[in-house]
Amino acid sequence: MAARKKQRAGKLGVTPARLEKLALALPGAEAGTSYGTPAYRVRKKLFARLREEGDTVVVKIDFEDRESFHRGDPKTFFWTDHYENYPMMLVQLDRVHPEDLRELLENAWRQEAGKRLVAEFDAKA
């Protein structure tokens, strides 16, 4: 997944409830907790979780895409020292376009879902 090529039109910002709806719309996705906050897994593998503050989501992403998103909008897409060596990125919920978050969640889900679930999802698209 490459970073946004252009700014999307429309309202920015996603609530935690909308985050959950987007995550659970993916096949096999399940809600749970991680570090006491809402988390989303597929095949028991974490692909996203809400941070303790409740205004930021941690999303699985490869390092190259993480750098690209950060360069495009470092206030929305970033990481802390804790995540420096992990393929994870923080996304500021009140600044992200809902479609960008949907795509990030789908790509994070794809990394963990396995070939069968991904193939079934793609066949329905």
N, CA, C and O atoms as a printed pandas DataFrame, in Angstrom:
     atom_number atom_name residue_name chain_id  residue_number  x_coord  y_coord  z_coord
0              1         N          MET        A               1    0.839   -1.177    0.000
1              2        CA          MET        A               1    0.000    0.000    0.000
2              3         C          MET        A               1    0.880    1.234    0.000
3              4         O          MET        A               1    1.794    1.347    0.817
4              5         N          ALA        A               2    0.620    2.134   -0.883
5              6        CA          ALA        A               2    1.382    3.373   -0.936
6              7         C          ALA        A               2    0.594    4.477   -0.234
7              8         O          ALA        A               2   -0.621    4.384   -0.059
8              9         N          ALA        A               3    1.297    5.495    0.151
9             10        CA          ALA        A               3    0.632    6.621    0.812
10            11         C          ALA        A               3   -0.315    7.308   -0.149
11            12         O          ALA        A               3   -0.241    7.126   -1.365
12            13         N          ARG        A               4   -1.195    8.094    0.415
13            14        CA          ARG        A               4   -2.161    8.831   -0.389
14            15         C          ARG        A               4   -1.453    9.645   -1.446
15            16         O          ARG        A               4   -0.447   10.297   -1.170
16            17         N          LYS        A               5   -1.974    9.606   -2.645
17            18        CA          LYS        A               5   -1.410   10.396   -3.734
18            19         C          LYS        A               5   -1.956   11.822   -3.692
19            20         O          LYS        A               5   -1.268   12.758   -4.099
20            21         N          LYS        A               6   -3.184   11.996   -3.205
21            22        CA          LYS        A               6   -3.789   13.325   -3.120
22            23         C          LYS        A               6   -4.657   13.369   -1.873
23            24         O          LYS        A               6   -5.047   12.339   -1.323
24            25         N          GLN        A               7   -4.944   14.577   -1.448
25            26        CA          GLN        A               7   -5.807   14.757   -0.286
26            27         C          GLN        A               7   -7.219   14.320   -0.627
27            28         O          GLN        A               7   -7.748   14.702   -1.671
28            29         N          ARG        A               8   -7.834   13.532    0.226
29            30        CA          ARG        A               8   -9.213   13.102    0.020
30            31         C          ARG        A               8  -10.163   14.214    0.418
31            32         O          ARG        A               8   -9.900   14.978    1.347
32            33         N          ALA        A               9  -11.267   14.291   -0.300
33            34        CA          ALA        A               9  -12.307   15.261    0.047
34            35         C          ALA        A               9  -13.156   14.688    1.173
35            36         O          ALA        A               9  -13.209   13.472    1.360
36            37         N          GLY        A              10  -13.805   15.545    1.906
37            38        CA          GLY        A              10  -14.722   15.087    2.940
38            39         C          GLY        A              10  -14.177   15.318    4.333
39            40         O          GLY        A              10  -13.048   15.768    4.524
40            41         N          LYS        A              11  -15.009   14.998    5.287
41            42        CA          LYS        A              11  -14.725   15.239    6.699
42            43         C          LYS        A              11  -13.646   14.291    7.231
43            44         O          LYS        A              11  -13.642   13.094    6.944
44            45         N          LEU        A              12  -12.751   14.857    8.001
45            46        CA          LEU        A              12  -11.721   14.066    8.663
46            47         C          LEU        A              12  -12.220   13.621   10.029
47            48         O          LEU        A              12  -13.098   14.243   10.628
48            49         N          GLY        A              13  -11.649   12.553   10.494
49            50        CA          GLY        A              13  -11.926   12.098   11.848
50            51         C          GLY        A              13  -12.754   10.829   11.891
51            52         O          GLY        A              13  -13.700   10.644   11.125
52            53         N          VAL        A              14  -12.362    9.954   12.818
53            54        CA          VAL        A              14  -13.031    8.673   13.024
54            55         C          VAL        A              14  -13.174    8.479   14.530
55            56         O          VAL        A              14  -12.223    8.691   15.282
56            57         N          THR        A              15  -14.333    8.086   14.954
57            58        CA          THR        A              15  -14.556    7.800   16.374
58            59         C          THR        A              15  -14.090    6.380   16.683
59            60         O          THR        A              15  -13.943    5.568   15.769
60            61         N          PRO        A              16  -13.857    6.072   17.949
61            62        CA          PRO        A              16  -13.546    4.683   18.302
62            63         C          PRO        A              16  -14.645    3.705   17.869
63            64         O          PRO        A              16  -14.347    2.572   17.491
64            65         N          ALA        A              17  -15.896    4.129   17.923
65            66        CA          ALA        A              17  -16.995    3.258   17.484
66            67         C          ALA        A              17  -16.908    2.984   15.985
67            68         O          ALA        A              17  -17.155    1.862   15.542
68            69         N          ARG        A              18  -16.562    3.998   15.210
69            70        CA          ARG        A              18  -16.406    3.816   13.757
70            71         C          ARG        A              18  -15.191    2.944   13.463
71            72         O          ARG        A              18  -15.235    2.116   12.554
72            73         N          LEU        A              19  -14.121    3.114   14.209
73            74        CA          LEU        A              19  -12.947    2.257   14.081
74            75         C          LEU        A              19  -13.347    0.799   14.256
75            76         O          LEU        A              19  -12.964   -0.056   13.458
76            77         N          GLU        A              20  -14.113    0.520   15.295
77            78        CA          GLU        A              20  -14.542   -0.852   15.550
78            79         C          GLU        A              20  -15.396   -1.385   14.399
79            80         O          GLU        A              20  -15.226   -2.530   13.979
80            81         N          LYS        A              21  -16.293   -0.577   13.901
81            82        CA          LYS        A              21  -17.145   -1.000   12.786
82            83         C          LYS        A              21  -16.305   -1.325   11.548
83            84         O          LYS        A              21  -16.552   -2.328   10.877
84            85         N          LEU        A              22  -15.321   -0.486   11.246
85            86        CA          LEU        A              22  -14.446   -0.729   10.094
86            87         C          LEU        A              22  -13.638   -2.012   10.278
87            88         O          LEU        A              22  -13.524   -2.814    9.350
88            89         N          ALA        A              23  -13.080   -2.207   11.466
89            90        CA          ALA        A              23  -12.250   -3.390   11.728
90            91         C          ALA        A              23  -13.073   -4.670   11.668
91            92         O          ALA        A              23  -12.640   -5.661   11.080
92            93         N          LEU        A              24  -14.257   -4.652   12.276
93            94        CA          LEU        A              24  -15.057   -5.868   12.341
94            95         C          LEU        A              24  -15.787   -6.181   11.040
95            96         O          LEU        A              24  -16.380   -7.252   10.907
96            97         N          ALA        A              25  -15.751   -5.264   10.082
97            98        CA          ALA        A              25  -16.326   -5.528    8.764
98            99         C          ALA        A              25  -15.444   -6.481    7.958
99           100         O          ALA        A              25  -15.879   -7.003    6.932
100          101         N          LEU        A              26  -14.235   -6.708    8.400
101          102        CA          LEU        A              26  -13.302   -7.589    7.697
102          103         C          LEU        A              26  -13.555   -9.044    8.099
103          104         O          LEU        A              26  -13.754   -9.332    9.279
104          105         N          PRO        A              27  -13.549   -9.957    7.132
105          106        CA          PRO        A              27  -13.851  -11.365    7.431
106          107         C          PRO        A              27  -12.942  -11.962    8.499
107          108         O          PRO        A              27  -11.721  -11.813    8.453
108          109         N          GLY        A              28  -13.549  -12.624    9.439
109          110        CA          GLY        A              28  -12.794  -13.306   10.488
110          111         C          GLY        A              28  -12.263  -12.392   11.568
111          112         O          GLY        A              28  -11.649  -12.866   12.524
112          113         N          ALA        A              29  -12.483  -11.088   11.445
113          114        CA          ALA        A              29  -11.991  -10.144   12.452
114          115         C          ALA        A              29  -12.796  -10.304   13.738
115          116         O          ALA        A              29  -14.013  -10.484   13.714
116          117         N          GLU        A              30  -12.097  -10.234   14.838
117          118        CA          GLU        A              30  -12.722  -10.371   16.146
118          119         C          GLU        A              30  -12.261   -9.243   17.053
119          120         O          GLU        A              30  -11.113   -8.803   16.987
120          121         N          ALA        A              31  -13.167   -8.786   17.896
121          122        CA          ALA        A              31  -12.828   -7.766   18.884
122          123         C          ALA        A              31  -12.337   -8.447   20.153
123          124         O          ALA        A              31  -12.809   -9.522   20.522
124          125         N          GLY        A              32  -11.409   -7.821   20.793
125          126        CA          GLY        A              32  -10.886   -8.299   22.064
126          127         C          GLY        A              32  -10.218   -7.131   22.754
127          128         O          GLY        A              32  -10.594   -5.978   22.544
128          129         N          THR        A              33   -9.238   -7.423   23.568
129          130        CA          THR        A              33   -8.482   -6.360   24.220
130          131         C          THR        A              33   -6.987   -6.639   24.109
131          132         O          THR        A              33   -6.554   -7.779   23.945
132          133         N          SER        A              34   -6.225   -5.573   24.203
133          134        CA          SER        A              34   -4.772   -5.640   24.261
134          135         C          SER        A              34   -4.336   -4.493   25.155
135          136         O          SER        A              34   -4.664   -3.338   24.883
136          137         N          TYR        A              35   -3.606   -4.791   26.208
137          138        CA          TYR        A              35   -3.196   -3.781   27.189
138          139         C          TYR        A              35   -4.417   -3.030   27.728
139          140         O          TYR        A              35   -4.338   -1.840   28.032
140          141         N          GLY        A              36   -5.539   -3.733   27.843
141          142        CA          GLY        A              36   -6.738   -3.161   28.417
142          143         C          GLY        A              36   -7.532   -2.253   27.496
143          144         O          GLY        A              36   -8.468   -1.591   27.946
144          145         N          THR        A              37   -7.186   -2.206   26.234
145          146        CA          THR        A              37   -7.904   -1.369   25.276
146          147         C          THR        A              37   -8.493   -2.241   24.170
147          148         O          THR        A              37   -8.041   -3.367   23.962
148          149         N          PRO        A              38   -9.505   -1.724   23.456
149          150        CA          PRO        A              38  -10.079   -2.494   22.353
150          151         C          PRO        A              38   -9.009   -2.862   21.318
151          152         O          PRO        A              38   -8.174   -2.040   20.942
152          153         N          ALA        A              39   -9.061   -4.113   20.874
153          154        CA          ALA        A              39   -8.089   -4.606   19.908
154          155         C          ALA        A              39   -8.809   -5.477   18.892
155          156         O          ALA        A              39   -9.878   -6.019   19.172
156          157         N          TYR        A              40   -8.218   -5.608   17.712
157          158        CA          TYR        A              40   -8.831   -6.352   16.615
158          159         C          TYR        A              40   -7.826   -7.358   16.077
159          160         O          TYR        A              40   -6.681   -7.032   15.764
160          161         N          ARG        A              41   -8.304   -8.595   15.984
161          162        CA          ARG        A              41   -7.459   -9.712   15.564
162          163         C          ARG        A              41   -8.149  -10.500   14.461
163          164         O          ARG        A              41   -9.370  -10.471   14.308
164          165         N          VAL        A              42   -7.330  -11.196   13.707
165          166        CA          VAL        A              42   -7.811  -12.192   12.772
166          167         C          VAL        A              42   -6.887  -13.393   12.945
167          168         O          VAL        A              42   -5.666  -13.241   12.993
168          169         N          ARG        A              43   -7.463  -14.574   13.039
169          170        CA          ARG        A              43   -6.687  -15.793   13.304
170          171         C          ARG        A              43   -5.812  -15.637   14.555
171          172         O          ARG        A              43   -4.687  -16.134   14.609
172          173         N          LYS        A              44   -6.351  -14.941   15.550
173          174        CA          LYS        A              44   -5.685  -14.686   16.830
174          175         C          LYS        A              44   -4.459  -13.787   16.715
175          176         O          LYS        A              44   -3.658  -13.705   17.646
176          177         N          LYS        A              45   -4.310  -13.109   15.571
177          178        CA          LYS        A              45   -3.174  -12.223   15.352
178          179         C          LYS        A              45   -3.655  -10.781   15.322
179          180         O          LYS        A              45   -4.584  -10.435   14.591
180          181         N          LEU        A              46   -3.017   -9.957   16.118
181          182        CA          LEU        A              46   -3.373   -8.551   16.226
182          183         C          LEU        A              46   -3.088   -7.813   14.919
183          184         O          LEU        A              46   -2.010   -7.953   14.340
184          185         N          PHE        A              47   -4.070   -7.020   14.455
185          186        CA          PHE        A              47   -3.804   -6.142   13.317
186          187         C          PHE        A              47   -4.069   -4.673   13.651
187          188         O          PHE        A              47   -3.646   -3.794   12.901
188          189         N          ALA        A              48   -4.757   -4.388   14.758
189          190        CA          ALA        A              48   -4.966   -3.003   15.189
190          191         C          ALA        A              48   -5.441   -2.988   16.635
191          192         O          ALA        A              48   -6.057   -3.939   17.115
192          193         N          ARG        A              49   -5.143   -1.892   17.315
193          194        CA          ARG        A              49   -5.652   -1.709   18.674
194          195         C          ARG        A              49   -5.721   -0.226   18.990
195          196         O          ARG        A              49   -4.913    0.565   18.505
196          197         N          LEU        A              50   -6.691    0.136   19.805
197          198        CA          LEU        A              50   -6.837    1.504   20.278
198          199         C          LEU        A              50   -5.828    1.727   21.398
199          200         O          LEU        A              50   -5.664    0.873   22.269
200          201         N          ARG        A              51   -5.160    2.861   21.374
201          202        CA          ARG        A              51   -4.212    3.171   22.448
202          203         C          ARG        A              51   -4.959    3.615   23.698
203          204         O          ARG        A              51   -6.146    3.939   23.649
204          205         N          GLU        A              52   -4.259    3.624   24.794
205          206        CA          GLU        A              52   -4.836    3.939   26.085
206          207         C          GLU        A              52   -5.528    5.301   26.110
207          208         O          GLU        A              52   -6.540    5.462   26.792
208          209         N          GLU        A              53   -5.000    6.277   25.381
209          210        CA          GLU        A              53   -5.572    7.618   25.373
210          211         C          GLU        A              53   -6.936    7.645   24.689
211          212         O          GLU        A              53   -7.739    8.542   24.947
212          213         N          GLY        A              54   -7.206    6.664   23.815
213          214        CA          GLY        A              54   -8.480    6.573   23.127
214          215         C          GLY        A              54   -8.609    7.435   21.887
215          216         O          GLY        A              54   -9.669    7.464   21.262
216          217         N          ASP        A              55   -7.538    8.145   21.518
217          218        CA          ASP        A              55   -7.613    9.010   20.348
218          219         C          ASP        A              55   -6.648    8.595   19.238
219          220         O          ASP        A              55   -6.521    9.281   18.224
220          221         N          THR        A              56   -5.978    7.475   19.441
221          222        CA          THR        A              56   -4.979    6.993   18.495
222          223         C          THR        A              56   -5.126    5.483   18.345
223          224         O          THR        A              56   -5.352    4.769   19.323
224          225         N          VAL        A              57   -4.995    5.010   17.122
225          226        CA          VAL        A              57   -5.031    3.579   16.867
226          227         C          VAL        A              57   -3.653    3.125   16.400
227          228         O          VAL        A              57   -2.976    3.839   15.660
228          229         N          VAL        A              58   -3.246    1.950   16.828
229          230        CA          VAL        A              58   -2.010    1.320   16.384
230          231         C          VAL        A              58   -2.398    0.331   15.296
231          232         O          VAL        A              58   -3.245   -0.535   15.511
232          233         N          VAL        A              59   -1.775    0.460   14.123
233          234        CA          VAL        A              59   -2.111   -0.385   12.982
234          235         C          VAL        A              59   -0.847   -1.065   12.475
235          236         O          VAL        A              59    0.209   -0.441   12.375
236          237         N          LYS        A              60   -0.964   -2.348   12.156
237          238        CA          LYS        A              60    0.158   -3.083   11.572
238          239         C          LYS        A              60    0.400   -2.561   10.151
239          240         O          LYS        A              60   -0.544   -2.376    9.384
240          241         N          ILE        A              61    1.663   -2.325    9.810
241          242        CA          ILE        A              61    2.018   -1.800    8.494
242          243         C          ILE        A              61    3.485   -2.113    8.240
243          244         O          ILE        A              61    4.274   -2.187    9.182
244          245         N          ASP        A              62    3.857   -2.298    6.984
245          246        CA          ASP        A              62    5.274   -2.549    6.727
246          247         C          ASP        A              62    6.050   -1.229    6.837
247          248         O          ASP        A              62    5.470   -0.147    6.742
248          249         N          PHE        A              63    7.361   -1.337    7.039
249          250        CA          PHE        A              63    8.184   -0.167    7.327
250          251         C          PHE        A              63    8.197    0.842    6.183
251          252         O          PHE        A              63    8.165    2.048    6.426
252          253         N          GLU        A              64    8.244    0.373    4.954
253          254        CA          GLU        A              64    8.280    1.278    3.797
254          255         C          GLU        A              64    7.005    2.116    3.711
255          256         O          GLU        A              64    7.070    3.329    3.515
256          257         N          ASP        A              65    5.870    1.484    3.855
257          258        CA          ASP        A              65    4.602    2.217    3.820
258          259         C          ASP        A              65    4.487    3.163    5.011
259          260         O          ASP        A              65    3.957    4.267    4.887
260          261         N          ARG        A              66    4.981    2.728    6.150
261          262        CA          ARG        A              66    4.939    3.580    7.340
262          263         C          ARG        A              66    5.689    4.883    7.085
263          264         O          ARG        A              66    5.194    5.965    7.400
264          265         N          GLU        A              67    6.871    4.771    6.521
265          266        CA          GLU        A              67    7.675    5.960    6.206
266          267         C          GLU        A              67    6.950    6.868    5.220
267          268         O          GLU        A              67    6.964    8.090    5.366
268          269         N          SER        A              68    6.323    6.271    4.228
269          270        CA          SER        A              68    5.615    7.037    3.206
270          271         C          SER        A              68    4.442    7.811    3.802
271          272         O          SER        A              68    4.271    8.994    3.508
272          273         N          PHE        A              69    3.643    7.166    4.626
273          274        CA          PHE        A              69    2.523    7.849    5.274
274          275         C          PHE        A              69    3.031    8.980    6.161
275          276         O          PHE        A              69    2.484   10.082    6.150
276          277         N          HIS        A              70    4.073    8.699    6.923
277          278        CA          HIS        A              70    4.625    9.699    7.833
278          279         C          HIS        A              70    5.118   10.931    7.067
279          280         O          HIS        A              70    4.861   12.063    7.479
280          281         N          ARG        A              71    5.816   10.714    5.968
281          282        CA          ARG        A              71    6.297   11.836    5.159
282          283         C          ARG        A              71    5.124   12.678    4.637
283          284         O          ARG        A              71    5.222   13.903    4.562
284          285         N          GLY        A              72    4.032   12.027    4.282
285          286        CA          GLY        A              72    2.874   12.726    3.745
286          287         C          GLY        A              72    2.099   13.536    4.776
287          288         O          GLY        A              72    1.531   14.576    4.441
288          289         N          ASP        A              73    2.067   13.076    6.030
289          290        CA          ASP        A              73    1.296   13.759    7.069
290          291         C          ASP        A              73    1.772   13.279    8.445
291          292         O          ASP        A              73    1.139   12.419    9.057
292          293         N          PRO        A              74    2.882   13.832    8.926
293          294        CA          PRO        A              74    3.470   13.342   10.183
294          295         C          PRO        A              74    2.626   13.611   11.431
295          296         O          PRO        A              74    2.875   12.996   12.468
296          297         N          LYS        A              75    1.643   14.501   11.368
297          298        CA          LYS        A              75    0.790   14.739   12.530
298          299         C          LYS        A              75   -0.299   13.675   12.645
299          300         O          LYS        A              75   -0.829   13.435   13.730
300          301         N          THR        A              76   -0.629   13.042   11.525
301          302        CA          THR        A              76   -1.663   12.006   11.515
302          303         C          THR        A              76   -1.062   10.615   11.618
303          304         O          THR        A              76   -1.606    9.757   12.313
304          305         N          PHE        A              77    0.051   10.379   10.937
305          306        CA          PHE        A              77    0.687    9.058   10.849
306          307         C          PHE        A              77    2.083    9.139   11.463
307          308         O          PHE        A              77    2.950    9.838   10.938
308          309         N          PHE        A              78    2.304    8.438   12.559
309          310        CA          PHE        A              78    3.564    8.569   13.285
310          311         C          PHE        A              78    3.805    7.317   14.126
311          312         O          PHE        A              78    3.019    6.370   14.076
312          313         N          TRP        A              79    4.881    7.315   14.888
313          314        CA          TRP        A              79    5.173    6.241   15.835
314          315         C          TRP        A              79    6.024    6.823   16.953
315          316         O          TRP        A              79    6.653    7.871   16.805
316          317         N          THR        A              80    6.026    6.126   18.053
317          318        CA          THR        A              80    6.845    6.505   19.201
318          319         C          THR        A              80    8.090    5.624   19.214
319          320         O          THR        A              80    8.208    4.684   18.429
320          321         N          ASP        A              81    9.005    5.938   20.106
321          322        CA          ASP        A              81   10.216    5.122   20.237
322          323         C          ASP        A              81    9.871    3.654   20.487
323          324         O          ASP        A              81   10.572    2.756   20.020
324          325         N          HIS        A              82    8.796    3.420   21.222
325          326        CA          HIS        A              82    8.378    2.051   21.522
326          327         C          HIS        A              82    8.141    1.230   20.249
327          328         O          HIS        A              82    8.445    0.038   20.217
328          329         N          TYR        A              83    7.606    1.853   19.217
329          330        CA          TYR        A              83    7.261    1.149   17.969
330          331         C          TYR        A              83    8.334    1.254   16.890
331          332         O          TYR        A              83    8.144    0.752   15.783
332          333         N          GLU        A              84    9.443    1.891   17.194
333          334        CA          GLU        A              84   10.497    2.125   16.202
334          335         C          GLU        A              84   10.887    0.852   15.440
335          336         O          GLU        A              84   11.034    0.887   14.218
336          337         N          ASN        A              85   11.053   -0.252   16.140
337          338        CA          ASN        A              85   11.520   -1.486   15.508
338          339         C          ASN        A              85   10.406   -2.491   15.236
339          340         O          ASN        A              85   10.673   -3.663   14.970
340          341         N          TYR        A              86    9.162   -2.034   15.302
341          342        CA          TYR        A              86    8.013   -2.908   15.043
342          343         C          TYR        A              86    7.251   -2.394   13.821
343          344         O          TYR        A              86    7.171   -1.185   13.606
344          345         N          PRO        A              87    6.700   -3.287   13.036
345          346        CA          PRO        A              87    5.942   -2.860   11.849
346          347         C          PRO        A              87    4.544   -2.368   12.240
347          348         O          PRO        A              87    3.530   -2.959   11.869
348          349         N          MET        A              88    4.525   -1.285   12.987
349          350        CA          MET        A              88    3.287   -0.697   13.489
350          351         C          MET        A              88    3.369    0.820   13.305
351          352         O          MET        A              88    4.450    1.409   13.302
352          353         N          MET        A              89    2.192    1.429   13.151
353          354        CA          MET        A              89    2.122    2.873   13.003
354          355         C          MET        A              89    0.956    3.390   13.839
355          356         O          MET        A              89   -0.074    2.727   13.963
356          357         N          LEU        A              90    1.124    4.564   14.403
357          358        CA          LEU        A              90    0.058    5.224   15.137
358          359         C          LEU        A              90   -0.688    6.139   14.177
359          360         O          LEU        A              90   -0.087    6.813   13.341
360          361         N          VAL        A              91   -2.010    6.150   14.315
361          362        CA          VAL        A              91   -2.858    6.988   13.471
362          363         C          VAL        A              91   -3.755    7.821   14.383
363          364         O          VAL        A              91   -4.510    7.275   15.188
364          365         N          GLN        A              92   -3.670    9.129   14.254
365          366        CA          GLN        A              92   -4.467   10.051   15.055
366          367         C          GLN        A              92   -5.897   10.044   14.520
367          368         O          GLN        A              92   -6.147   10.494   13.402
368          369         N          LEU        A              93   -6.834    9.533   15.318
369          370        CA          LEU        A              93   -8.205    9.320   14.845
370          371         C          LEU        A              93   -8.915   10.601   14.430
371          372         O          LEU        A              93   -9.682   10.582   13.466
372          373         N          ASP        A              94   -8.691   11.696   15.114
373          374        CA          ASP        A              94   -9.420   12.914   14.757
374          375         C          ASP        A              94   -8.869   13.612   13.515
375          376         O          ASP        A              94   -9.451   14.591   13.049
376          377         N          ARG        A              95   -7.749   13.117   12.972
377          378        CA          ARG        A              95   -7.122   13.727   11.801
378          379         C          ARG        A              95   -7.178   12.857   10.551
379          380         O          ARG        A              95   -6.885   13.337    9.455
380          381         N          VAL        A              96   -7.548   11.592   10.694
381          382        CA          VAL        A              96   -7.485   10.662    9.562
382          383         C          VAL        A              96   -8.795   10.694    8.779
383          384         O          VAL        A              96   -9.876   10.843    9.348
384          385         N          HIS        A              97   -8.672   10.551    7.471
385          386        CA          HIS        A              97   -9.863   10.415    6.630
386          387         C          HIS        A              97  -10.385    8.993    6.810
387          388         O          HIS        A              97   -9.592    8.051    6.803
388          389         N          PRO        A              98  -11.689    8.810    6.971
389          390        CA          PRO        A              98  -12.235    7.460    7.181
390          391         C          PRO        A              98  -11.816    6.451    6.119
391          392         O          PRO        A              98  -11.568    5.291    6.448
392          393         N          GLU        A              99  -11.732    6.853    4.871
393          394        CA          GLU        A              99  -11.348    5.926    3.802
394          395         C          GLU        A              99   -9.883    5.509    3.932
395          396         O          GLU        A              99   -9.536    4.360    3.654
396          397         N          ASP        A             100   -9.025    6.437    4.352
397          398        CA          ASP        A             100   -7.619    6.077    4.584
398          399         C          ASP        A             100   -7.510    5.052    5.706
399          400         O          ASP        A             100   -6.748    4.091    5.604
400          401         N          LEU        A             101   -8.272    5.259    6.774
401          402        CA          LEU        A             101   -8.236    4.303    7.879
402          403         C          LEU        A             101   -8.793    2.955    7.443
403          404         O          LEU        A             101   -8.249    1.916    7.818
404          405         N          ARG        A             102   -9.862    2.951    6.664
405          406        CA          ARG        A             102  -10.417    1.693    6.167
406          407         C          ARG        A             102   -9.363    0.929    5.374
407          408         O          ARG        A             102   -9.205   -0.278    5.556
408          409         N          GLU        A             103   -8.645    1.621    4.500
409          410        CA          GLU        A             103   -7.598    0.981    3.700
410          411         C          GLU        A             103   -6.447    0.482    4.574
411          412         O          GLU        A             103   -5.932   -0.614    4.353
412          413         N          LEU        A             104   -6.046    1.270    5.553
413          414        CA          LEU        A             104   -4.980    0.838    6.464
414          415         C          LEU        A             104   -5.390   -0.416    7.230
415          416         O          LEU        A             104   -4.603   -1.352    7.363
416          417         N          LEU        A             105   -6.616   -0.432    7.730
417          418        CA          LEU        A             105   -7.098   -1.605    8.460
418          419         C          LEU        A             105   -7.167   -2.825    7.552
419          420         O          LEU        A             105   -6.778   -3.922    7.954
420          421         N          GLU        A             106   -7.656   -2.642    6.342
421          422        CA          GLU        A             106   -7.734   -3.775    5.406
422          423         C          GLU        A             106   -6.344   -4.324    5.113
423          424         O          GLU        A             106   -6.148   -5.539    5.098
424          425         N          ASN        A             107   -5.391   -3.450    4.882
425          426        CA          ASN        A             107   -4.039   -3.935    4.591
426          427         C          ASN        A             107   -3.395   -4.594    5.805
427          428         O          ASN        A             107   -2.662   -5.572    5.661
428          429         N          ALA        A             108   -3.660   -4.074    6.990
429          430        CA          ALA        A             108   -3.157   -4.716    8.205
430          431         C          ALA        A             108   -3.793   -6.092    8.367
431          432         O          ALA        A             108   -3.115   -7.061    8.710
432          433         N          TRP        A             109   -5.089   -6.173    8.121
433          434        CA          TRP        A             109   -5.825   -7.446    8.185
434          435         C          TRP        A             109   -5.234   -8.439    7.181
435          436         O          TRP        A             109   -5.042   -9.608    7.516
436          437         N          ARG        A             110   -4.946   -7.993    5.961
437          438        CA          ARG        A             110   -4.388   -8.864    4.917
438          439         C          ARG        A             110   -3.068   -9.506    5.345
439          440         O          ARG        A             110   -2.778  -10.644    4.975
440          441         N          GLN        A             111   -2.285   -8.786    6.113
441          442        CA          GLN        A             111   -0.996   -9.319    6.573
442          443         C          GLN        A             111   -1.169  -10.501    7.513
443          444         O          GLN        A             111   -0.279  -11.343    7.623
444          445         N          GLU        A             112   -2.311  -10.569    8.194
445          446        CA          GLU        A             112   -2.522  -11.604    9.200
446          447         C          GLU        A             112   -3.612  -12.610    8.853
447          448         O          GLU        A             112   -3.706  -13.650    9.503
448          449         N          ALA        A             113   -4.429  -12.335    7.859
449          450        CA          ALA        A             113   -5.627  -13.139    7.600
450          451         C          ALA        A             113   -5.356  -14.506    6.982
451          452         O          ALA        A             113   -6.150  -15.427    7.171
452          453         N          GLY        A             114   -4.289  -14.653    6.272
453          454        CA          GLY        A             114   -4.030  -15.923    5.606
454          455         C          GLY        A             114   -4.621  -15.945    4.196
455          456         O          GLY        A             114   -5.541  -15.189    3.881
456          457         N          LYS        A             115   -4.084  -16.810    3.369
457          458        CA          LYS        A             115   -4.447  -16.846    1.952
458          459         C          LYS        A             115   -5.924  -17.131    1.714
459          460         O          LYS        A             115   -6.538  -16.509    0.847
460          461         N          ARG        A             116   -6.500  -18.051    2.459
461          462        CA          ARG        A             116   -7.893  -18.436    2.225
462          463         C          ARG        A             116   -8.844  -17.277    2.487
463          464         O          ARG        A             116   -9.691  -16.971    1.648
464          465         N          LEU        A             117   -8.714  -16.632    3.635
465          466        CA          LEU        A             117   -9.595  -15.508    3.958
466          467         C          LEU        A             117   -9.410  -14.355    2.973
467          468         O          LEU        A             117  -10.389  -13.735    2.558
468          469         N          VAL        A             118   -8.181  -14.064    2.602
469          470        CA          VAL        A             118   -7.918  -12.990    1.646
470          471         C          VAL        A             118   -8.537  -13.320    0.298
471          472         O          VAL        A             118   -9.152  -12.456   -0.326
472          473         N          ALA        A             119   -8.385  -14.556   -0.159
473          474        CA          ALA        A             119   -8.967  -14.971   -1.434
474          475         C          ALA        A             119  -10.492  -14.862   -1.415
475          476         O          ALA        A             119  -11.097  -14.398   -2.382
476          477         N          GLU        A             120  -11.105  -15.288   -0.320
477          478        CA          GLU        A             120  -12.569  -15.174   -0.188
478          479         C          GLU        A             120  -13.005  -13.717   -0.205
479          480         O          GLU        A             120  -13.998  -13.375   -0.848
480          481         N          PHE        A             121  -12.286  -12.872    0.480
481          482        CA          PHE        A             121  -12.597  -11.447    0.523
482          483         C          PHE        A             121  -12.470  -10.837   -0.862
483          484         O          PHE        A             121  -13.345  -10.087   -1.297
484          485         N          ASP        A             122  -11.378  -11.157   -1.561
485          486        CA          ASP        A             122  -11.154  -10.596   -2.887
486          487         C          ASP        A             122  -12.181  -11.096   -3.897
487          488         O          ASP        A             122  -12.556  -10.368   -4.817
488          489         N          ALA        A             123  -12.634  -12.326   -3.731
489          490        CA          ALA        A             123  -13.633  -12.896   -4.648
490          491         C          ALA        A             123  -14.970  -12.168   -4.521
491          492         O          ALA        A             123  -15.718  -12.075   -5.494
492          493         N          LYS        A             124  -15.273  -11.657   -3.340
493          494        CA          LYS        A             124  -16.542  -10.946   -3.119
494          495         C          LYS        A             124  -16.476   -9.499   -3.562
495          496         O          LYS        A             124  -17.510   -8.860   -3.755
496          497         N          ALA        A             125  -15.271   -8.975   -3.725
497          498        CA          ALA        A             125  -15.100   -7.551   -4.071
498          499         C          ALA        A             125  -15.422   -7.262   -5.521
499          500         O          ALA        A             125  -15.326   -6.116   -5.958
